[in-house]
Amino acid sequence: MERLTGRNEKGDLLLMGEQAYAGDDYEAAVSALEGYEDAEEQGRLVRLPCKVGDTVYCICNNGHILTQTVTGFVFQNGEWKVAVYNINNHGYRNDHYISFEDFGKTAFFTCEEAKSALEEIEAALERYIEDE
């Protein structure tokens, strides 16, 4: 599909095309936007958090960070999930699913983000133990 929008050097949103502000281009852009908004309202539009082949860093229950590769997307138990895999220490492939809602909590796109979140989790756990 041809893009209907873009941004200039200043970051302003523009309609794309030879006659960017001509009536037909404007109508096409508004119609496309309406279609996306309708699909979103009807639950037919899924915004993926990543793409196949991306690397994801997940915080495990044991406090380790696992590096995983995205293989696809599934709808499981009433929610969308990212299908990922990693190769364990014995050379075996482990497949997992990550809820879209876990991104930014226990799943991240950089190792640095995952390490920072793990530090915050560990600090919160220490405060909780001290309060007991």
C-alpha positions in Angstrom: 0.0 0.0 0.0 1.3 3.4 -0.9 1.8 5.8 2.1 -0.6 8.6 2.3 1.2 10.6 5.0 4.7 11.6 5.9 6.7 14.3 7.7 8.9 17.1 6.5 12.3 18.2 7.9 10.6 20.1 10.7 8.5 17.0 11.7 5.2 18.5 10.4 2.6 15.9 9.3 2.0 16.1 5.5 -0.1 14.3 3.0 2.1 12.6 0.4 1.9 12.7 -3.4 2.5 15.0 -6.2 -0.5 17.1 -5.3 -0.3 16.7 -1.6 -3.2 19.1 -0.8 -5.4 18.3 -3.8 -8.9 17.1 -3.0 -8.5 13.5 -4.2 -5.3 12.9 -2.1 -7.0 14.5 0.9 -10.1 12.3 0.5 -7.9 9.2 0.0 -6.0 9.9 3.2 -9.1 10.7 5.3 -10.8 7.5 3.9 -7.8 5.3 4.8 -7.7 6.8 8.3 -11.4 6.2 8.7 -10.9 2.6 7.7 -8.1 2.1 10.3 -10.2 3.8 13.0 -13.2 1.7 12.2 -11.2 -1.5 12.2 -9.7 -0.5 15.6 -13.1 0.3 17.1 -14.4 -3.1 15.9 -11.4 -5.0 17.3 -10.1 -5.9 13.9 -6.8 -3.9 14.0 -3.9 -5.4 15.8 -0.8 -3.2 16.5 2.2 -5.5 16.8 4.8 -4.6 19.3 7.6 -5.9 17.1 8.3 -7.9 13.9 9.4 -11.4 13.1 13.2 -11.7 13.6 13.5 -9.0 16.3 15.4 -9.8 19.5 13.5 -9.5 22.7 15.0 -9.5 26.3 12.8 -11.1 28.9 13.2 -11.1 32.7 12.7 -14.7 34.0 11.3 -15.7 37.4 14.8 -16.7 38.4 16.1 -13.2 37.9 18.0 -14.0 34.7 17.5 -12.1 31.4 16.8 -14.4 28.4 17.7 -13.3 24.9 14.9 -14.5 22.5 14.0 -14.2 18.9 10.5 -13.4 17.6 9.1 -16.1 15.3 5.5 -14.9 15.0 2.2 -14.0 16.7 -0.6 -16.0 18.1 -4.0 -15.4 19.7 -4.1 -17.6 22.8 -6.5 -17.7 25.7 -8.2 -14.5 24.6 -5.1 -12.4 24.1 -2.4 -11.7 21.5 1.0 -13.0 22.2 4.4 -12.9 20.6 5.9 -16.3 19.8 9.7 -16.4 20.6 12.4 -18.9 21.1 15.9 -19.2 22.6 18.6 -21.9 22.5 19.3 -23.2 26.0 22.8 -24.1 27.4 22.4 -27.7 26.1 21.7 -26.5 22.6 18.0 -27.2 22.6 15.4 -24.8 21.4 12.8 -23.5 23.9 9.6 -21.9 22.5 7.7 -19.4 24.6 4.9 -16.9 24.3 4.9 -13.3 25.6 1.8 -11.3 26.1 1.7 -8.0 24.4 1.0 -6.4 27.8 4.3 -7.7 29.1 6.3 -5.4 26.9 7.8 -2.6 29.0 7.3 -4.7 32.2 9.2 -8.0 31.8 9.9 -8.0 28.0 12.1 -5.4 26.4 13.7 -4.5 23.0 17.2 -3.7 24.5 19.3 -5.5 27.1 19.9 -2.2 28.9 16.1 -1.7 29.4 15.8 -5.3 30.7 18.7 -4.8 33.1 17.3 -1.5 34.4 13.8 -3.1 35.0 15.4 -6.1 36.7 17.3 -3.7 39.1 14.0 -1.9 39.9 12.3 -5.2 40.6 15.1 -6.3 42.8 15.1 -3.0 44.7 11.3 -3.2 45.2 11.7 -6.8 46.5 14.3 -5.7 48.9 12.1 -2.8 50.2 9.2 -5.3 50.6 11.4 -7.7 52.6 12.6 -4.9 54.8 9.1 -3.8 55.6 8.0 -7.3 56.7 
